[in-house]
Amino acid sequence: MNFRFYRPREGHPDFDLCREEALGLAEQISPRIKKDAEITAGERLRDAARKARSLRKLAENFRVNRSRYSRGDHALRPLYVIWSMLNTCNFRCTYCDNHQGRAYFNVPDPDVLDTEQGKRLLEVMSTGTLAIYWCGGEPTLRRDLPELLAYAWDLGFFPNMINTNGSLLHKKLLLPEWRDFLWKMDTVIVSLDGLHLERLGSLWGTREPRQVLVNLLLLRELSKGTTFKLAVNTVVTPGSIDEAEAVLDLACDLGIWFVPVPVNVGHRPNRELLGNPQYAALVDKILERKRRGHRIIGSSRLLKQLLHAEPYRCLTALKPHVWSNGSICWPCRASVNVLPADVSLLAHRTFDEAYEAGRRLINPDFFHGPARNQCGGECAWMQNYTTARYMEGIIRPLRSGILGEIFEFAWKTQDTKAAGIRKA
């Protein structure tokens, strides 16, 4: 394989061998999954109706949220829902944090919802938003994930986005029940924090980090026949800046989307990272690549705010976290000064009703801040800055550029014609 940006380094995998393995897996899997050429006219109409319904919901919520915000009501309808389907995970990432100081894999899952409860949860979620971020733990460990995804698809959810370590997909996609998975999952985000295999193994707590890279190439190959958006999510730590840069270069060569995630320390941005000149150079490189049209998720404005951890106003209700038991962590799971409350979505008919129940417990208005009755956090995660950008859109809908940002995030799909890579 020849690259334009990426330069192989000691400890990195042999990408020729990885690609050869990925192509072999693709030969086995491709006949078993639904491809664009196999989609019927009826299915295309249903897909168009799904996206139209999501667009109408987005417009309705924007109108409702402008009205609520104008009167000081910050219980805004969600931009998307983050559903931690389970805490169980086959990795042991050293930076893993459920935003409350514990690693997901160390939190027991005694009350995870069964399939029918999950479907009921999706019905209630759909009254608030039709965009969902499927995550865990490791969401692909749920055997009913394809069934729940199909149900969400029928309800009109768009986009369906999943964050996965990707290590099991070469096995899962061989199963009959996973046939429609890539067609119905609009965005697949694979966690990839570097390319040095030994360092990755230590960071992730796994003996098979190479399989993630093989599966990433597998997904890229499969995306040539089945349309979905493929991205890599890269956590940047003070000790992994060089590896994050390598992932950026590889993503640009592969023509897949890159999502930079500067690591936090508890509920604060990592000042050691932000003060590192090497990190500053990486930020400049990311922003320059964005300006040149490479596939980096987020507008230049959002990326600049995120990567420099600039001050912002977070509206927590726009990005509700839902636990594996179907409860919203209200008003924010990352709150330091105020102990958050759990509000069961399954106990209510609509998202609005659940939010009103939450308001009776904790006031969400102006909740982001340092006061004793505020969250007390300064979290510098992508999800926080997306809410800040959405708020700019509420205040200045025509001048903020938020509509173009939403289009890129949700509607712009995968381009399988990579700019700088070909088989040697």
Contacts in CASP RR format, 6 or more apart in sequence:
PFRMAT RR
TARGET T0000
AUTHOR 0000-0000-0000
METHOD contacts of the structure
MODEL  1
MNFRFYRPREGHPDFDLCREEALGLAEQISPRIKKDAEITAGERLRDAAR
KARSLRKLAENFRVNRSRYSRGDHALRPLYVIWSMLNTCNFRCTYCDNHQ
GRAYFNVPDPDVLDTEQGKRLLEVMSTGTLAIYWCGGEPTLRRDLPELLA
YAWDLGFFPNMINTNGSLLHKKLLLPEWRDFLWKMDTVIVSLDGLHLERL
GSLWGTREPRQVLVNLLLLRELSKGTTFKLAVNTVVTPGSIDEAEAVLDL
ACDLGIWFVPVPVNVGHRPNRELLGNPQYAALVDKILERKRRGHRIIGSS
RLLKQLLHAEPYRCLTALKPHVWSNGSICWPCRASVNVLPADVSLLAHRT
FDEAYEAGRRLINPDFFHGPARNQCGGECAWMQNYTTARYMEGIIRPLRS
GILGEIFEFAWKTQDTKAAGIRKA
1 15 0 8 1.000
1 16 0 8 1.000
1 19 0 8 1.000
1 421 0 8 1.000
1 422 0 8 1.000
1 423 0 8 1.000
1 424 0 8 1.000
2 420 0 8 1.000
2 421 0 8 1.000
2 422 0 8 1.000
2 424 0 8 1.000
3 249 0 8 1.000
3 250 0 8 1.000
3 253 0 8 1.000
3 420 0 8 1.000
3 421 0 8 1.000
4 252 0 8 1.000
4 253 0 8 1.000
4 419 0 8 1.000
4 420 0 8 1.000
4 421 0 8 1.000
5 248 0 8 1.000
5 249 0 8 1.000
5 250 0 8 1.000
5 252 0 8 1.000
5 253 0 8 1.000
5 420 0 8 1.000
6 246 0 8 1.000
6 249 0 8 1.000
6 250 0 8 1.000
6 252 0 8 1.000
6 253 0 8 1.000
7 246 0 8 1.000
7 249 0 8 1.000
8 15 0 8 1.000
9 195 0 8 1.000
9 196 0 8 1.000
9 246 0 8 1.000
11 195 0 8 1.000
11 196 0 8 1.000
11 197 0 8 1.000
11 198 0 8 1.000
12 195 0 8 1.000
12 196 0 8 1.000
12 197 0 8 1.000
12 246 0 8 1.000
13 195 0 8 1.000
13 197 0 8 1.000
13 210 0 8 1.000
13 213 0 8 1.000
15 213 0 8 1.000
15 217 0 8 1.000
16 424 0 8 1.000
18 210 0 8 1.000
18 213 0 8 1.000
18 214 0 8 1.000
18 217 0 8 1.000
19 217 0 8 1.000
19 423 0 8 1.000
21 214 0 8 1.000
22 214 0 8 1.000
22 215 0 8 1.000
22 217 0 8 1.000
22 218 0 8 1.000
22 220 0 8 1.000
22 221 0 8 1.000
23 221 0 8 1.000
25 170 0 8 1.000
25 214 0 8 1.000
25 215 0 8 1.000
25 218 0 8 1.000
26 218 0 8 1.000
26 221 0 8 1.000
26 222 0 8 1.000
28 174 0 8 1.000
29 170 0 8 1.000
29 173 0 8 1.000
29 174 0 8 1.000
29 218 0 8 1.000
29 222 0 8 1.000
30 222 0 8 1.000
30 225 0 8 1.000
32 173 0 8 1.000
32 174 0 8 1.000
32 176 0 8 1.000
32 179 0 8 1.000
33 173 0 8 1.000
33 178 0 8 1.000
33 179 0 8 1.000
33 180 0 8 1.000
33 181 0 8 1.000
33 182 0 8 1.000
33 183 0 8 1.000
33 222 0 8 1.000
33 226 0 8 1.000
34 179 0 8 1.000
34 180 0 8 1.000
34 182 0 8 1.000
34 183 0 8 1.000
34 226 0 8 1.000
35 183 0 8 1.000
35 225 0 8 1.000
35 226 0 8 1.000
36 183 0 8 1.000
36 225 0 8 1.000
36 226 0 8 1.000
36 227 0 8 1.000
37 225 0 8 1.000
39 47 0 8 1.000
39 183 0 8 1.000
49 156 0 8 1.000
50 153 0 8 1.000
50 156 0 8 1.000
50 157 0 8 1.000
50 158 0 8 1.000
51 158 0 8 1.000
53 130 0 8 1.000
53 156 0 8 1.000
53 158 0 8 1.000
54 130 0 8 1.000
54 131 0 8 1.000
54 156 0 8 1.000
54 157 0 8 1.000
54 158 0 8 1.000
54 159 0 8 1.000
57 128 0 8 1.000
57 129 0 8 1.000
57 130 0 8 1.000
58 130 0 8 1.000
58 131 0 8 1.000
58 406 0 8 1.000
61 76 0 8 1.000
61 77 0 8 1.000
61 78 0 8 1.000
61 79 0 8 1.000
61 128 0 8 1.000
61 129 0 8 1.000
62 394 0 8 1.000
62 397 0 8 1.000
64 76 0 8 1.000
64 77 0 8 1.000
65 76 0 8 1.000
65 77 0 8 1.000
65 394 0 8 1.000
66 394 0 8 1.000
66 397 0 8 1.000
68 74 0 8 1.000
68 75 0 8 1.000
68 76 0 8 1.000
69 76 0 8 1.000
69 391 0 8 1.000
69 394 0 8 1.000
69 395 0 8 1.000
72 365 0 8 1.000
73 365 0 8 1.000
74 315 0 8 1.000
74 316 0 8 1.000
74 317 0 8 1.000
74 364 0 8 1.000
74 365 0 8 1.000
74 366 0 8 1.000
74 367 0 8 1.000
75 317 0 8 1.000
75 355 0 8 1.000
75 356 0 8 1.000
75 359 0 8 1.000
75 364 0 8 1.000
75 365 0 8 1.000
76 315 0 8 1.000
76 317 0 8 1.000
76 318 0 8 1.000
77 128 0 8 1.000
77 129 0 8 1.000
77 317 0 8 1.000
77 318 0 8 1.000
77 351 0 8 1.000
77 352 0 8 1.000
78 128 0 8 1.000
78 129 0 8 1.000
78 131 0 8 1.000
78 317 0 8 1.000
78 318 0 8 1.000
78 319 0 8 1.000
78 320 0 8 1.000
78 351 0 8 1.000
79 129 0 8 1.000
79 131 0 8 1.000
79 318 0 8 1.000
79 319 0 8 1.000
79 386 0 8 1.000
79 387 0 8 1.000
79 390 0 8 1.000
80 129 0 8 1.000
80 131 0 8 1.000
80 132 0 8 1.000
80 133 0 8 1.000
80 161 0 8 1.000
80 319 0 8 1.000
81 125 0 8 1.000
81 128 0 8 1.000
81 129 0 8 1.000
81 131 0 8 1.000
81 132 0 8 1.000
81 133 0 8 1.000
81 320 0 8 1.000
81 322 0 8 1.000
82 133 0 8 1.000
82 135 0 8 1.000
82 319 0 8 1.000
82 320 0 8 1.000
82 321 0 8 1.000
82 322 0 8 1.000
82 383 0 8 1.000
83 121 0 8 1.000
83 125 0 8 1.000
83 132 0 8 1.000
83 133 0 8 1.000
83 134 0 8 1.000
83 135 0 8 1.000
83 322 0 8 1.000
84 98 0 8 1.000
84 104 0 8 1.000
84 135 0 8 1.000
84 136 0 8 1.000
84 137 0 8 1.000
84 321 0 8 1.000
84 322 0 8 1.000
84 323 0 8 1.000
84 324 0 8 1.000
85 112 0 8 1.000
85 134 0 8 1.000
85 135 0 8 1.000
85 136 0 8 1.000
85 137 0 8 1.000
85 139 0 8 1.000
85 142 0 8 1.000
85 145 0 8 1.000
85 324 0 8 1.000
86 109 0 8 1.000
86 112 0 8 1.000
86 136 0 8 1.000
86 137 0 8 1.000
86 138 0 8 1.000
86 139 0 8 1.000
86 141 0 8 1.000
86 142 0 8 1.000
86 324 0 8 1.000
87 98 0 8 1.000
87 104 0 8 1.000
87 105 0 8 1.000
87 107 0 8 1.000
87 108 0 8 1.000
87 109 0 8 1.000
87 136 0 8 1.000
87 137 0 8 1.000
87 324 0 8 1.000
88 105 0 8 1.000
88 109 0 8 1.000
88 137 0 8 1.000
88 138 0 8 1.000
88 141 0 8 1.000
89 96 0 8 1.000
89 104 0 8 1.000
89 105 0 8 1.000
89 136 0 8 1.000
89 137 0 8 1.000
89 138 0 8 1.000
89 141 0 8 1.000
89 165 0 8 1.000
90 138 0 8 1.000
90 141 0 8 1.000
90 165 0 8 1.000
90 167 0 8 1.000
90 168 0 8 1.000
90 206 0 8 1.000
91 105 0 8 1.000
91 138 0 8 1.000
91 165 0 8 1.000
91 167 0 8 1.000
91 204 0 8 1.000
91 205 0 8 1.000
91 206 0 8 1.000
92 103 0 8 1.000
92 105 0 8 1.000
92 204 0 8 1.000
92 205 0 8 1.000
92 206 0 8 1.000
93 103 0 8 1.000
93 191 0 8 1.000
93 203 0 8 1.000
93 204 0 8 1.000
93 205 0 8 1.000
94 202 0 8 1.000
94 203 0 8 1.000
94 205 0 8 1.000
95 203 0 8 1.000
95 235 0 8 1.000
95 237 0 8 1.000
95 263 0 8 1.000
96 103 0 8 1.000
96 104 0 8 1.000
96 105 0 8 1.000
97 103 0 8 1.000
97 264 0 8 1.000
97 266 0 8 1.000
98 104 0 8 1.000
98 107 0 8 1.000
98 333 0 8 1.000
99 267 0 8 1.000
99 321 0 8 1.000
99 333 0 8 1.000
99 334 0 8 1.000
99 379 0 8 1.000
100 333 0 8 1.000
100 334 0 8 1.000
101 266 0 8 1.000
104 136 0 8 1.000
104 137 0 8 1.000
105 137 0 8 1.000
109 324 0 8 1.000
111 324 0 8 1.000
111 325 0 8 1.000
112 324 0 8 1.000
112 325 0 8 1.000
113 121 0 8 1.000
113 324 0 8 1.000
113 325 0 8 1.000
113 326 0 8 1.000
115 144 0 8 1.000
115 147 0 8 1.000
115 148 0 8 1.000
117 326 0 8 1.000
117 346 0 8 1.000
118 148 0 8 1.000
118 326 0 8 1.000
119 148 0 8 1.000
119 151 0 8 1.000
120 346 0 8 1.000
121 322 0 8 1.000
121 326 0 8 1.000
121 345 0 8 1.000
121 346 0 8 1.000
122 132 0 8 1.000
122 148 0 8 1.000
122 151 0 8 1.000
122 152 0 8 1.000
122 155 0 8 1.000
122 157 0 8 1.000
123 155 0 8 1.000
124 345 0 8 1.000
124 346 0 8 1.000
124 348 0 8 1.000
124 349 0 8 1.000
124 350 0 8 1.000
124 351 0 8 1.000
124 354 0 8 1.000
125 132 0 8 1.000
125 322 0 8 1.000
125 345 0 8 1.000
125 351 0 8 1.000
126 155 0 8 1.000
126 156 0 8 1.000
126 157 0 8 1.000
127 349 0 8 1.000
127 350 0 8 1.000
127 351 0 8 1.000
127 352 0 8 1.000
128 350 0 8 1.000
128 351 0 8 1.000
128 352 0 8 1.000
129 351 0 8 1.000
130 155 0 8 1.000
130 156 0 8 1.000
130 157 0 8 1.000
130 158 0 8 1.000
131 157 0 8 1.000
131 158 0 8 1.000
131 159 0 8 1.000
131 161 0 8 1.000
131 410 0 8 1.000
132 152 0 8 1.000
132 157 0 8 1.000
132 160 0 8 1.000
132 161 0 8 1.000
133 161 0 8 1.000
133 162 0 8 1.000
133 163 0 8 1.000
134 145 0 8 1.000
134 149 0 8 1.000
134 160 0 8 1.000
134 161 0 8 1.000
134 162 0 8 1.000
134 163 0 8 1.000
134 185 0 8 1.000
135 162 0 8 1.000
135 163 0 8 1.000
136 163 0 8 1.000
136 324 0 8 1.000
138 164 0 8 1.000
138 165 0 8 1.000
138 168 0 8 1.000
139 145 0 8 1.000
139 162 0 8 1.000
139 163 0 8 1.000
139 164 0 8 1.000
140 162 0 8 1.000
140 164 0 8 1.000
140 166 0 8 1.000
140 168 0 8 1.000
140 169 0 8 1.000
140 172 0 8 1.000
141 168 0 8 1.000
142 148 0 8 1.000
145 181 0 8 1.000
146 177 0 8 1.000
146 178 0 8 1.000
146 180 0 8 1.000
146 181 0 8 1.000
147 177 0 8 1.000
149 160 0 8 1.000
149 180 0 8 1.000
149 181 0 8 1.000
149 184 0 8 1.000
149 185 0 8 1.000
150 180 0 8 1.000
150 184 0 8 1.000
152 160 0 8 1.000
153 160 0 8 1.000
153 184 0 8 1.000
158 186 0 8 1.000
158 410 0 8 1.000
159 186 0 8 1.000
159 187 0 8 1.000
159 229 0 8 1.000
159 409 0 8 1.000
159 410 0 8 1.000
159 411 0 8 1.000
160 184 0 8 1.000
160 185 0 8 1.000
160 186 0 8 1.000
160 187 0 8 1.000
161 185 0 8 1.000
161 186 0 8 1.000
161 187 0 8 1.000
161 189 0 8 1.000
162 185 0 8 1.000
162 187 0 8 1.000
162 188 0 8 1.000
162 189 0 8 1.000
163 189 0 8 1.000
163 191 0 8 1.000
163 233 0 8 1.000
164 188 0 8 1.000
164 189 0 8 1.000
164 190 0 8 1.000
164 191 0 8 1.000
165 190 0 8 1.000
165 191 0 8 1.000
165 204 0 8 1.000
165 212 0 8 1.000
166 190 0 8 1.000
166 191 0 8 1.000
166 212 0 8 1.000
166 215 0 8 1.000
166 216 0 8 1.000
167 206 0 8 1.000
167 208 0 8 1.000
167 211 0 8 1.000
167 212 0 8 1.000
167 215 0 8 1.000
169 215 0 8 1.000
169 218 0 8 1.000
169 219 0 8 1.000
170 211 0 8 1.000
170 214 0 8 1.000
170 215 0 8 1.000
170 218 0 8 1.000
172 178 0 8 1.000
172 181 0 8 1.000
173 181 0 8 1.000
173 182 0 8 1.000
173 222 0 8 1.000
182 188 0 8 1.000
182 219 0 8 1.000
182 222 0 8 1.000
182 223 0 8 1.000
182 226 0 8 1.000
182 228 0 8 1.000
183 226 0 8 1.000
183 227 0 8 1.000
183 228 0 8 1.000
185 228 0 8 1.000
186 228 0 8 1.000
186 229 0 8 1.000
186 410 0 8 1.000
186 413 0 8 1.000
187 228 0 8 1.000
187 229 0 8 1.000
187 230 0 8 1.000
187 231 0 8 1.000
188 219 0 8 1.000
188 228 0 8 1.000
188 229 0 8 1.000
188 230 0 8 1.000
188 231 0 8 1.000
189 231 0 8 1.000
189 232 0 8 1.000
189 233 0 8 1.000
189 259 0 8 1.000
190 212 0 8 1.000
190 215 0 8 1.000
190 216 0 8 1.000
190 219 0 8 1.000
190 230 0 8 1.000
190 231 0 8 1.000
190 232 0 8 1.000
190 233 0 8 1.000
191 212 0 8 1.000
191 232 0 8 1.000
191 233 0 8 1.000
191 234 0 8 1.000
191 235 0 8 1.000
192 212 0 8 1.000
192 213 0 8 1.000
192 216 0 8 1.000
192 232 0 8 1.000
192 233 0 8 1.000
192 234 0 8 1.000
192 247 0 8 1.000
193 200 0 8 1.000
193 203 0 8 1.000
193 204 0 8 1.000
193 234 0 8 1.000
193 235 0 8 1.000
193 237 0 8 1.000
193 240 0 8 1.000
193 243 0 8 1.000
193 244 0 8 1.000
193 247 0 8 1.000
194 200 0 8 1.000
194 234 0 8 1.000
194 240 0 8 1.000
194 243 0 8 1.000
194 244 0 8 1.000
194 246 0 8 1.000
194 247 0 8 1.000
195 213 0 8 1.000
195 243 0 8 1.000
195 246 0 8 1.000
195 247 0 8 1.000
195 250 0 8 1.000
196 243 0 8 1.000
197 209 0 8 1.000
197 210 0 8 1.000
199 240 0 8 1.000
199 243 0 8 1.000
200 209 0 8 1.000
200 212 0 8 1.000
201 207 0 8 1.000
201 209 0 8 1.000
203 240 0 8 1.000
216 230 0 8 1.000
216 232 0 8 1.000
216 254 0 8 1.000
216 256 0 8 1.000
217 254 0 8 1.000
219 230 0 8 1.000
220 230 0 8 1.000
220 254 0 8 1.000
220 255 0 8 1.000
220 256 0 8 1.000
220 416 0 8 1.000
220 418 0 8 1.000
223 230 0 8 1.000
223 414 0 8 1.000
223 416 0 8 1.000
224 416 0 8 1.000
225 416 0 8 1.000
227 413 0 8 1.000
227 414 0 8 1.000
228 413 0 8 1.000
228 414 0 8 1.000
229 257 0 8 1.000
229 412 0 8 1.000
229 413 0 8 1.000
229 414 0 8 1.000
230 256 0 8 1.000
230 257 0 8 1.000
230 414 0 8 1.000
231 256 0 8 1.000
231 257 0 8 1.000
231 258 0 8 1.000
231 259 0 8 1.000
231 295 0 8 1.000
231 297 0 8 1.000
232 247 0 8 1.000
232 251 0 8 1.000
232 256 0 8 1.000
232 257 0 8 1.000
232 258 0 8 1.000
232 259 0 8 1.000
233 259 0 8 1.000
233 261 0 8 1.000
234 244 0 8 1.000
234 247 0 8 1.000
234 248 0 8 1.000
234 258 0 8 1.000
234 259 0 8 1.000
234 260 0 8 1.000
234 261 0 8 1.000
235 261 0 8 1.000
235 262 0 8 1.000
235 263 0 8 1.000
236 244 0 8 1.000
236 260 0 8 1.000
236 261 0 8 1.000
236 262 0 8 1.000
236 263 0 8 1.000
236 273 0 8 1.000
236 279 0 8 1.000
236 282 0 8 1.000
237 263 0 8 1.000
237 270 0 8 1.000
237 273 0 8 1.000
238 270 0 8 1.000
238 272 0 8 1.000
238 273 0 8 1.000
238 276 0 8 1.000
238 279 0 8 1.000
241 273 0 8 1.000
241 276 0 8 1.000
241 278 0 8 1.000
241 279 0 8 1.000
241 282 0 8 1.000
242 278 0 8 1.000
244 260 0 8 1.000
244 282 0 8 1.000
245 282 0 8 1.000
245 285 0 8 1.000
247 258 0 8 1.000
248 258 0 8 1.000
248 260 0 8 1.000
248 282 0 8 1.000
248 285 0 8 1.000
248 286 0 8 1.000
248 289 0 8 1.000
251 257 0 8 1.000
251 258 0 8 1.000
251 295 0 8 1.000
252 258 0 8 1.000
252 289 0 8 1.000
252 294 0 8 1.000
252 295 0 8 1.000
252 419 0 8 1.000
253 418 0 8 1.000
253 419 0 8 1.000
253 420 0 8 1.000
253 421 0 8 1.000
254 418 0 8 1.000
254 421 0 8 1.000
255 294 0 8 1.000
255 295 0 8 1.000
255 415 0 8 1.000
255 418 0 8 1.000
255 419 0 8 1.000
255 421 0 8 1.000
256 295 0 8 1.000
256 414 0 8 1.000
256 418 0 8 1.000
257 295 0 8 1.000
257 296 0 8 1.000
257 297 0 8 1.000
257 414 0 8 1.000
258 286 0 8 1.000
258 294 0 8 1.000
258 295 0 8 1.000
258 296 0 8 1.000
258 297 0 8 1.000
259 296 0 8 1.000
259 297 0 8 1.000
259 382 0 8 1.000
260 286 0 8 1.000
260 296 0 8 1.000
260 303 0 8 1.000
260 306 0 8 1.000
260 307 0 8 1.000
261 381 0 8 1.000
261 382 0 8 1.000
262 269 0 8 1.000
262 270 0 8 1.000
262 273 0 8 1.000
262 274 0 8 1.000
262 279 0 8 1.000
262 306 0 8 1.000
262 307 0 8 1.000
262 309 0 8 1.000
262 380 0 8 1.000
263 270 0 8 1.000
263 273 0 8 1.000
264 270 0 8 1.000
264 379 0 8 1.000
264 380 0 8 1.000
264 381 0 8 1.000
265 271 0 8 1.000
267 334 0 8 1.000
267 336 0 8 1.000
267 375 0 8 1.000
267 376 0 8 1.000
267 377 0 8 1.000
267 378 0 8 1.000
267 379 0 8 1.000
268 377 0 8 1.000
268 378 0 8 1.000
268 379 0 8 1.000
268 380 0 8 1.000
269 309 0 8 1.000
269 378 0 8 1.000
269 380 0 8 1.000
273 279 0 8 1.000
274 308 0 8 1.000
274 309 0 8 1.000
283 307 0 8 1.000
283 308 0 8 1.000
286 296 0 8 1.000
286 303 0 8 1.000
286 307 0 8 1.000
287 300 0 8 1.000
287 303 0 8 1.000
287 304 0 8 1.000
287 307 0 8 1.000
289 296 0 8 1.000
290 296 0 8 1.000
290 298 0 8 1.000
290 300 0 8 1.000
290 303 0 8 1.000
291 300 0 8 1.000
295 415 0 8 1.000
296 303 0 8 1.000
297 408 0 8 1.000
297 409 0 8 1.000
298 405 0 8 1.000
298 408 0 8 1.000
298 409 0 8 1.000
299 389 0 8 1.000
299 401 0 8 1.000
299 404 0 8 1.000
299 405 0 8 1.000
299 408 0 8 1.000
301 389 0 8 1.000
302 385 0 8 1.000
302 386 0 8 1.000
302 389 0 8 1.000
302 405 0 8 1.000
304 310 0 8 1.000
305 312 0 8 1.000
305 385 0 8 1.000
305 388 0 8 1.000
305 389 0 8 1.000
306 380 0 8 1.000
306 382 0 8 1.000
306 385 0 8 1.000
309 378 0 8 1.000
309 380 0 8 1.000
312 384 0 8 1.000
312 385 0 8 1.000
312 388 0 8 1.000
313 368 0 8 1.000
313 388 0 8 1.000
313 391 0 8 1.000
314 332 0 8 1.000
314 368 0 8 1.000
314 375 0 8 1.000
314 379 0 8 1.000
314 384 0 8 1.000
314 387 0 8 1.000
314 388 0 8 1.000
315 368 0 8 1.000
315 387 0 8 1.000
315 388 0 8 1.000
315 390 0 8 1.000
315 391 0 8 1.000
316 331 0 8 1.000
316 332 0 8 1.000
316 364 0 8 1.000
316 367 0 8 1.000
316 368 0 8 1.000
316 375 0 8 1.000
316 387 0 8 1.000
317 331 0 8 1.000
317 355 0 8 1.000
317 364 0 8 1.000
318 386 0 8 1.000
318 387 0 8 1.000
318 390 0 8 1.000
318 391 0 8 1.000
319 383 0 8 1.000
319 384 0 8 1.000
319 386 0 8 1.000
319 387 0 8 1.000
320 328 0 8 1.000
320 329 0 8 1.000
320 330 0 8 1.000
321 328 0 8 1.000
321 329 0 8 1.000
321 332 0 8 1.000
321 333 0 8 1.000
322 328 0 8 1.000
322 329 0 8 1.000
322 345 0 8 1.000
323 329 0 8 1.000
323 342 0 8 1.000
325 342 0 8 1.000
325 344 0 8 1.000
326 344 0 8 1.000
326 345 0 8 1.000
326 346 0 8 1.000
327 342 0 8 1.000
327 343 0 8 1.000
327 344 0 8 1.000
327 345 0 8 1.000
328 342 0 8 1.000
328 343 0 8 1.000
328 344 0 8 1.000
328 345 0 8 1.000
328 354 0 8 1.000
328 358 0 8 1.000
329 340 0 8 1.000
329 341 0 8 1.000
329 342 0 8 1.000
330 340 0 8 1.000
330 341 0 8 1.000
330 342 0 8 1.000
330 343 0 8 1.000
330 358 0 8 1.000
330 361 0 8 1.000
330 362 0 8 1.000
330 364 0 8 1.000
331 340 0 8 1.000
331 358 0 8 1.000
331 362 0 8 1.000
331 364 0 8 1.000
331 367 0 8 1.000
331 375 0 8 1.000
332 340 0 8 1.000
332 367 0 8 1.000
332 375 0 8 1.000
333 340 0 8 1.000
334 375 0 8 1.000
334 377 0 8 1.000
334 379 0 8 1.000
335 367 0 8 1.000
335 375 0 8 1.000
335 376 0 8 1.000
335 377 0 8 1.000
336 375 0 8 1.000
336 376 0 8 1.000
336 377 0 8 1.000
337 370 0 8 1.000
337 371 0 8 1.000
337 372 0 8 1.000
337 373 0 8 1.000
337 374 0 8 1.000
337 375 0 8 1.000
337 376 0 8 1.000
337 377 0 8 1.000
338 362 0 8 1.000
338 367 0 8 1.000
338 372 0 8 1.000
338 373 0 8 1.000
338 374 0 8 1.000
338 375 0 8 1.000
340 362 0 8 1.000
341 358 0 8 1.000
341 361 0 8 1.000
341 362 0 8 1.000
343 354 0 8 1.000
343 355 0 8 1.000
343 357 0 8 1.000
343 358 0 8 1.000
343 361 0 8 1.000
344 354 0 8 1.000
345 351 0 8 1.000
345 354 0 8 1.000
347 354 0 8 1.000
347 357 0 8 1.000
348 354 0 8 1.000
348 357 0 8 1.000
355 364 0 8 1.000
358 364 0 8 1.000
363 373 0 8 1.000
366 374 0 8 1.000
367 374 0 8 1.000
367 375 0 8 1.000
368 374 0 8 1.000
368 375 0 8 1.000
368 377 0 8 1.000
369 375 0 8 1.000
369 376 0 8 1.000
369 377 0 8 1.000
370 376 0 8 1.000
370 377 0 8 1.000
389 400 0 8 1.000
389 402 0 8 1.000
389 405 0 8 1.000
390 402 0 8 1.000
392 400 0 8 1.000
392 402 0 8 1.000
393 400 0 8 1.000
393 401 0 8 1.000
393 402 0 8 1.000
397 403 0 8 1.000
END
